[in-house]
Amino acid sequence: MTRVAGKIAIITGAASGIGRGCARTLAREGATVVIADRDAEGGAKVAAELGAPHRFELLDVTDEAAWARVVEATVTAFGRLDILVNSAGIAVWGDVESLTLAQWRHQHAVNSDGTFLGCRAALGAMKKTGGGSIINLSSVAGLIGVPDAAAYCSSKGAVRLLTKSVALHAARAGYNVRCNSVHPSFIDTPMVSAVVNAAPDQAKTRAAFERAAPLRRLGEVDDVANLVLYLASDESKFVTGTELVVDGGLTAM
Ligand SMILES: NC(=O)c1ccc[n+]([C@@H]2O[C@H](COP(=O)([O-])OP(=O)(O)OC[C@H]3O[C@@H](n4cnc5c(N)ncnc54)[C@H](O)[C@@H]3O)[C@@H](O)[C@H]2O)c1
């Protein structure tokens, strides 16, 4: 239970789903976790569940000033920042012909701009205290196309290549900061249940999600959190700029 012992982590989107799973896993393995989310109620609940020294910080990832505040509050309270998990995200559905420009921009503001702001803010802190690990939640939709998710695919493709650029910049600068992206397929979280619940035939829609992967099930939050734990820990100290898929074999087809 000490794979990230003593490390200080900020996890965005940690009020729900994958981010919450990462918060629980990293806390169990010895990290101090700052739960960062725009959902104050959900975030406070996770912080209360984990107990001190873990804490909640209100953060809208599209807000540049809020990022500065959260990173500063973390460094002031705990002396350093070792891990950033950029899990906050939204899924705006629609094919290229039906999306409005406002929907496109909103999708990118959260998933792409939010991840950029997070990487930049974290680098500023990590480079002063000897390094760290940044983990960006992309998606299989950042690797392959989905016709009904034009903006989502674009935003996650941006996260994939932003990750590589950050990794190369940090390596060249000698910061000892690693940056990697994680690419899940359908994971059983509120993001997926929202689509299932909105479908006319919920059982059929859920079954279609389950059938999408050769392993014939939805992924669990732990499937992703365990990969994030590896990337957050020193076990992955020679891993940077890469994309790790956790998709039950979906992209092997
Ligand atoms: N669930 C999946 O099937 C799946 C698959 C691939 C990738 N992902 C990615 O994993 C990440 C987490 O997804 P999830 O399934 O846990 O979703 P979720 O909806 O359960 O949780 C998302 C969290 O992000 C927070 N959030 C949204 N916008 C925010 C903002 N502007 N600022 C701060 N917080 C914000 C929400 O409040 C919520 O707590 C996302 O980036 C998502 O795109 C999810």
The ligand as a Gaussian input file, in Angstrom:
#p B3LYP/6-31G(d) Opt

LIG

0 1
 N      -16.293000       6.818000     -18.946000
 C      -15.770000       6.506000     -20.105000
 O      -16.254000       5.597000     -20.800000
 C      -14.541000       7.208000     -20.615000
 C      -13.869000       6.640000     -21.707000
 C      -12.733000       7.270000     -22.188000
 C      -12.284000       8.442000     -21.622000
 N      -12.973000       8.969000     -20.573000
 C      -12.462000      10.229000     -20.025000
 O      -12.175000      10.048000     -18.658000
 C      -12.379000      11.281000     -17.956000
 C      -13.300000      11.038000     -16.775000
 O      -14.570000      10.600000     -17.267000
 P      -15.653000       9.930000     -16.315000
 O      -16.242000       8.811000     -17.060000
 O      -15.063000       9.730000     -14.989000
 O      -16.749000      11.112000     -16.303000
 P      -17.694000      11.615000     -15.112000
 O      -18.760000      12.390000     -15.820000
 O      -18.074000      10.507000     -14.205000
 O      -16.746000      12.614000     -14.289000
 C      -16.257000      13.779000     -14.857000
 C      -15.906000      14.743000     -13.735000
 O      -15.342000      15.908000     -14.362000
 C      -15.897000      17.042000     -13.721000
 N      -15.839000      18.184000     -14.649000
 C      -16.487000      18.349000     -15.826000
 N      -16.203000      19.542000     -16.349000
 C      -15.352000      20.162000     -15.477000
 C      -14.710000      21.430000     -15.453000
 N      -14.894000      22.337000     -16.431000
 N      -13.897000      21.705000     -14.422000
 C      -13.713000      20.813000     -13.419000
 N      -14.315000      19.606000     -13.368000
 C      -15.120000      19.290000     -14.396000
 C      -17.325000      16.660000     -13.377000
 O      -17.876000      17.503000     -12.374000
 C      -17.133000      15.218000     -12.933000
 O      -16.851000      15.150000     -11.552000
 C      -12.929000      12.270000     -18.983000
 O      -11.875000      13.066000     -19.458000
 C      -13.462000      11.368000     -20.059000
 O      -13.520000      12.000000     -21.316000
 C      -14.079000       8.394000     -20.061000

